[in-house]
């Protein structure tokens, strides 16, 4: 938020930092803060809070973290497949 404020020509007074948009919006609803949150969270904003589009639009990069080397001590399976397969039985 500080960088966005500086680019807009002012120095924000940052008092709270959270990476949980719901907490940030609750601070806004109580008059304690302004917040920059992902647009998807504006679908459920608290009463008395309104979303204002950023100009220019702010973006962020999201990366995936993966193991550097494969796991060799157990067979690979997708995270969504339970042990024993989809039927839940062994074998």
LOZA-382936 format. One record per residue: residue number from 1; residue in one letter; x, y, z of N, C-alpha, C, O in turn. Coordinates in nm, 2 decimals. Each point is the difference from the previous one (the first is absolute). Layout:
BEGIN
(atom NUM; A; (X; Y; Z); (X; Y; Z); (X; Y; Z); (X; Y; Z))
...
//
This chain:
BEGIN
(atom 1; X; (0.08; -0.12; 0.00); (-0.08; 0.12; 0.00); (0.09; 0.13; 0.00); (-0.04; 0.10; -0.06))
(atom 2; X; (0.15; -0.11; 0.13); (0.09; 0.11; 0.01); (0.05; 0.04; -0.14); (0.00; 0.12; -0.04))
(atom 3; X; (0.04; -0.22; -0.04); (0.05; 0.03; -0.14); (-0.11; 0.06; -0.08); (0.03; 0.09; -0.08))
(atom 4; X; (-0.15; -0.14; 0.09); (-0.11; 0.05; -0.08); (-0.03; 0.14; 0.04); (-0.03; 0.09; -0.09))
(atom 5; X; (0.03; -0.05; 0.21); (-0.02; 0.13; 0.05); (0.11; 0.10; -0.05); (-0.03; 0.11; -0.05))
(atom 6; X; (0.15; -0.16; 0.05); (0.11; 0.09; -0.05); (-0.01; 0.03; -0.15); (0.02; 0.11; -0.04))
(atom 7; X; (-0.06; -0.22; -0.03); (-0.02; 0.02; -0.15); (-0.12; 0.10; -0.02); (0.00; 0.07; -0.11))
(atom 8; X; (-0.09; -0.07; 0.20); (-0.12; 0.10; -0.02); (0.03; 0.13; 0.06); (-0.08; 0.09; -0.01))
(atom 9; X; (0.20; -0.07; 0.07); (0.04; 0.13; 0.04); (-0.02; 0.03; 0.15); (0.01; 0.12; 0.04))
(atom 10; X; (-0.03; -0.22; 0.04); (-0.01; 0.02; 0.15); (0.06; -0.11; 0.07); (0.03; -0.11; -0.05))
(atom 11; X; (0.01; 0.14; 0.18); (0.06; -0.10; 0.08); (-0.10; -0.06; 0.10); (-0.05; 0.07; 0.09))
(atom 12; X; (0.00; -0.19; -0.11); (-0.10; -0.06; 0.09); (0.06; -0.02; 0.14); (0.12; -0.03; 0.02))
(atom 13; X; (-0.21; 0.04; 0.08); (0.03; -0.03; 0.14); (-0.04; -0.14; 0.03); (-0.11; -0.03; 0.04))
(atom 14; X; (0.21; -0.07; -0.06); (-0.03; -0.14; 0.01); (0.01; -0.04; 0.15); (0.10; 0.02; 0.06))
(atom 15; X; (-0.22; -0.06; 0.00); (0.00; -0.04; 0.14); (-0.03; -0.15; 0.02); (0.03; -0.05; 0.10))
(atom 16; X; (-0.09; -0.01; -0.20); (-0.03; -0.14; 0.01); (0.04; -0.07; -0.12); (-0.01; 0.05; -0.11))
(atom 17; X; (0.06; -0.17; 0.12); (0.04; -0.09; -0.11); (-0.06; -0.13; 0.02); (0.02; -0.07; 0.10))
(atom 18; X; (-0.10; 0.02; -0.20); (-0.05; -0.14; 0.00); (-0.01; -0.05; -0.14); (-0.02; 0.08; -0.09))
(atom 19; X; (0.03; -0.21; 0.08); (-0.01; -0.06; -0.13); (-0.14; -0.07; -0.01); (-0.02; -0.08; -0.09))
(atom 20; X; (-0.07; 0.11; 0.18); (-0.13; -0.06; 0.00); (-0.10; 0.11; -0.04); (-0.03; 0.09; 0.08))
(atom 21; X; (-0.03; -0.09; -0.20); (-0.09; 0.10; -0.05); (-0.12; 0.02; 0.09); (-0.04; 0.12; 0.02))
(atom 22; X; (-0.01; -0.22; 0.04); (-0.12; 0.01; 0.09); (0.03; 0.09; 0.12); (-0.08; 0.08; 0.04))
(atom 23; X; (0.20; -0.10; 0.02); (0.04; 0.08; 0.11); (0.02; 0.15; -0.05); (-0.04; 0.09; 0.07))
(atom 24; X; (0.10; -0.07; -0.18); (0.02; 0.13; -0.05); (-0.13; 0.07; -0.02); (-0.02; 0.12; 0.04))
(atom 25; X; (-0.08; -0.19; -0.10); (-0.13; 0.06; -0.02); (-0.07; 0.03; 0.13); (-0.08; 0.10; 0.01))
(atom 26; X; (0.10; -0.18; 0.10); (-0.06; 0.03; 0.12); (0.06; 0.13; 0.07); (-0.07; 0.07; 0.06))
(atom 27; X; (0.20; -0.05; -0.08); (0.06; 0.12; 0.04); (-0.06; 0.12; -0.07); (-0.03; 0.11; 0.06))
(atom 28; X; (0.01; -0.12; -0.19); (-0.06; 0.11; -0.08); (-0.15; 0.03; 0.05); (-0.03; 0.11; 0.02))
(atom 29; X; (-0.04; -0.22; 0.01); (-0.14; 0.02; 0.04); (-0.01; 0.07; 0.14); (-0.10; 0.07; 0.03))
(atom 30; X; (0.20; -0.09; 0.05); (0.01; 0.07; 0.13); (0.06; 0.14; 0.00); (0.02; 0.06; 0.10))
(atom 31; X; (0.02; -0.02; -0.22); (0.06; 0.13; -0.01); (0.14; 0.01; 0.04); (0.05; 0.11; 0.03))
(atom 32; X; (0.02; -0.22; -0.02); (0.14; -0.01; 0.05); (0.10; 0.01; -0.12); (0.12; 0.03; 0.03))
(atom 33; X; (-0.16; -0.06; -0.15); (0.10; -0.01; -0.11); (-0.07; 0.01; -0.13); (-0.12; -0.01; -0.02))
(atom 34; X; (0.20; 0.03; -0.08); (-0.03; -0.02; -0.14); (0.08; -0.13; -0.04); (0.10; -0.03; 0.07))
(atom 35; X; (-0.15; -0.04; -0.17); (0.07; -0.12; -0.04); (0.00; -0.02; -0.15); (-0.09; 0.04; -0.07))
(atom 36; X; (0.19; -0.11; 0.03); (0.01; -0.05; -0.14); (-0.02; -0.15; 0.01); (0.08; -0.07; 0.06))
(atom 37; X; (-0.19; 0.02; -0.13); (-0.03; -0.14; 0.01); (-0.03; -0.05; -0.14); (-0.04; 0.08; -0.09))
(atom 38; X; (0.05; -0.21; 0.06); (-0.03; -0.06; -0.13); (-0.15; 0.02; -0.03); (-0.08; 0.00; 0.09))
(atom 39; X; (0.05; 0.03; -0.21); (-0.13; 0.03; -0.05); (-0.11; -0.10; 0.04); (-0.11; 0.03; 0.03))
(atom 40; X; (0.15; -0.16; -0.02); (-0.09; -0.11; 0.03); (-0.06; 0.02; 0.14); (-0.12; -0.04; 0.02))
(atom 41; X; (0.19; 0.11; 0.07); (-0.05; 0.02; 0.14); (-0.11; 0.11; 0.00); (-0.07; 0.02; 0.11))
(atom 42; X; (0.06; 0.06; -0.21); (-0.10; 0.10; 0.00); (-0.14; -0.05; -0.02); (-0.10; 0.08; 0.02))
(atom 43; X; (0.08; -0.21; -0.05); (-0.13; -0.06; -0.01); (-0.07; -0.01; 0.14); (-0.12; -0.01; 0.00))
(atom 44; X; (0.20; 0.01; 0.10); (-0.06; -0.01; 0.14); (0.06; 0.11; 0.09); (0.03; -0.03; 0.12))
(atom 45; X; (-0.03; 0.15; -0.16); (0.05; 0.11; 0.08); (-0.10; 0.03; 0.11); (-0.12; -0.01; -0.02))
(atom 46; X; (0.17; 0.06; 0.14); (-0.09; 0.03; 0.11); (-0.09; 0.12; -0.04); (0.04; 0.08; -0.09))
(atom 47; X; (-0.15; -0.06; 0.16); (-0.08; 0.12; -0.02); (0.08; 0.12; 0.03); (0.08; 0.00; 0.09))
(atom 48; X; (-0.10; 0.11; -0.17); (0.07; 0.12; 0.03); (0.14; 0.01; -0.07); (0.07; 0.10; 0.01))
(atom 49; X; (-0.03; -0.20; -0.08); (0.13; -0.01; -0.07); (-0.03; 0.00; -0.15); (-0.09; -0.08; -0.04))
(atom 50; X; (0.16; 0.15; -0.04); (-0.01; -0.01; -0.14); (0.13; -0.02; -0.07); (0.11; 0.04; 0.05))
(atom 51; X; (-0.11; -0.11; -0.16); (0.12; -0.02; -0.08); (0.02; 0.11; -0.10); (-0.09; 0.05; -0.06))
(atom 52; X; (0.22; -0.01; 0.05); (0.04; 0.11; -0.09); (0.11; -0.06; -0.09); (0.10; -0.04; 0.05))
(atom 53; X; (-0.13; 0.04; -0.18); (0.11; -0.06; -0.09); (0.13; 0.08; 0.01); (-0.01; 0.13; 0.01))
(atom 54; X; (0.12; -0.20; -0.02); (0.13; 0.07; 0.00); (0.03; 0.04; -0.14); (-0.02; -0.07; -0.10))
(atom 55; X; (0.08; 0.19; 0.09); (0.04; 0.05; -0.13); (0.14; 0.06; 0.01); (0.01; 0.11; 0.06))
(atom 56; X; (0.10; -0.17; -0.10); (0.00; -0.12; -0.09); (-0.03; -0.13; 0.09); (0.02; 0.00; 0.12))
(atom 57; X; (-0.07; -0.10; -0.19); (-0.03; -0.13; 0.06); (0.13; -0.06; 0.06); (0.10; 0.00; -0.06))
(atom 58; X; (-0.11; -0.04; 0.18); (0.11; -0.07; 0.07); (0.00; -0.15; -0.04); (-0.11; -0.06; -0.01))
(atom 59; X; (0.22; 0.00; 0.00); (0.01; -0.14; -0.03); (0.10; -0.06; 0.09); (0.08; 0.06; 0.06))
(atom 60; X; (-0.09; -0.20; -0.05); (0.10; -0.07; 0.08); (0.03; -0.13; -0.07); (-0.08; -0.05; -0.08))
(atom 61; X; (0.20; 0.00; 0.10); (0.04; -0.13; -0.05); (-0.02; -0.11; 0.10); (0.03; 0.02; 0.12))
(atom 62; X; (-0.08; -0.13; -0.17); (-0.01; -0.12; 0.09); (0.08; -0.11; -0.06); (0.00; -0.03; -0.12))
(atom 63; X; (0.08; -0.04; 0.21); (0.09; -0.10; -0.04); (-0.04; -0.13; 0.07); (-0.06; 0.00; 0.10))
(atom 64; X; (0.10; -0.11; -0.16); (-0.02; -0.13; 0.06); (0.14; -0.05; 0.06); (0.10; 0.03; -0.06))
(atom 65; X; (-0.10; -0.09; 0.18); (0.12; -0.05; 0.06); (-0.01; -0.15; -0.02); (-0.10; -0.07; 0.04))
(atom 66; X; (0.21; 0.01; -0.10); (0.00; -0.14; -0.02); (0.13; -0.06; 0.06); (0.10; 0.08; 0.02))
(atom 67; X; (-0.09; -0.21; 0.00); (0.12; -0.06; 0.05); (0.11; 0.01; -0.11); (-0.03; -0.01; -0.12))
(atom 68; X; (0.15; 0.03; 0.16); (0.11; 0.01; -0.10); (0.03; -0.14; -0.05); (0.05; -0.01; -0.12))
(atom 69; X; (-0.07; -0.09; 0.19); (0.03; -0.14; -0.04); (-0.12; -0.09; 0.02); (-0.08; 0.03; 0.10))
(atom 70; X; (0.06; -0.13; -0.18); (-0.12; -0.08; 0.02); (0.01; -0.08; 0.13); (0.11; -0.04; 0.04))
(atom 71; X; (-0.22; 0.00; 0.01); (-0.01; -0.09; 0.12); (0.02; -0.14; -0.05); (-0.08; -0.04; -0.09))
(atom 72; X; (0.18; -0.03; 0.14); (0.03; -0.13; -0.05); (-0.04; -0.11; 0.10); (0.00; -0.12; -0.04))
(atom 73; X; (-0.04; 0.15; 0.16); (-0.03; -0.10; 0.10); (-0.14; -0.04; 0.01); (-0.04; -0.09; 0.08))
(atom 74; X; (-0.05; 0.14; -0.17); (-0.14; -0.04; 0.00); (-0.05; 0.03; -0.14); (0.04; 0.09; -0.07))
(atom 75; X; (-0.15; -0.16; 0.03); (-0.05; 0.02; -0.14); (-0.07; 0.13; 0.00); (-0.06; 0.05; 0.09))
(atom 76; X; (0.06; 0.01; -0.21); (-0.07; 0.13; -0.02); (-0.14; -0.02; -0.03); (-0.04; -0.10; -0.07))
(atom 77; X; (-0.05; 0.18; 0.12); (-0.14; 0.00; -0.03); (-0.05; 0.15; 0.01); (0.06; 0.07; 0.08))
(atom 78; X; (-0.16; -0.03; -0.15); (-0.06; 0.13; 0.01); (-0.04; 0.03; 0.15); (-0.05; -0.10; 0.06))
(atom 79; X; (0.06; 0.22; -0.01); (-0.04; 0.03; 0.13); (-0.14; -0.03; 0.03); (-0.04; -0.02; 0.11))
(atom 80; X; (-0.05; 0.02; -0.21); (-0.14; -0.01; 0.02); (-0.04; -0.15; 0.00); (-0.12; -0.03; 0.03))
(atom 81; X; (0.21; -0.06; -0.06); (-0.04; -0.15; 0.01); (0.04; -0.05; 0.13); (0.12; 0.00; 0.04))
(atom 82; X; (-0.22; -0.05; 0.04); (0.03; -0.06; 0.13); (0.07; -0.13; -0.01); (0.00; -0.07; -0.11))
(atom 83; X; (0.08; 0.03; 0.21); (0.06; -0.13; 0.00); (-0.10; -0.11; -0.02); (-0.11; 0.00; 0.05))
(atom 84; X; (0.14; -0.09; -0.14); (-0.09; -0.11; -0.03); (-0.09; 0.03; -0.12); (-0.08; -0.08; -0.04))
(atom 85; X; (0.10; 0.20; -0.02); (-0.08; 0.03; -0.12); (-0.13; 0.07; 0.04); (-0.03; 0.03; 0.12))
(atom 86; X; (-0.05; -0.01; -0.22); (-0.13; 0.07; 0.02); (-0.10; -0.08; 0.07); (-0.09; 0.05; 0.07))
(atom 87; X; (0.10; -0.18; -0.08); (-0.10; -0.09; 0.07); (0.02; -0.01; 0.15); (-0.08; -0.04; 0.07))
(atom 88; X; (0.20; 0.08; -0.03); (0.04; 0.00; 0.14); (0.05; -0.14; 0.05); (0.05; -0.01; 0.11))
(atom 89; X; (-0.06; -0.09; -0.19); (0.05; -0.13; 0.03); (0.15; -0.02; -0.03); (0.05; 0.08; -0.09))
(atom 90; X; (0.01; -0.17; 0.15); (0.14; -0.03; -0.02); (0.01; -0.08; -0.13); (-0.07; -0.10; -0.02))
(atom 91; X; (0.17; 0.13; -0.07); (0.03; -0.08; -0.11); (-0.09; 0.01; -0.11); (0.02; -0.07; -0.10))
//
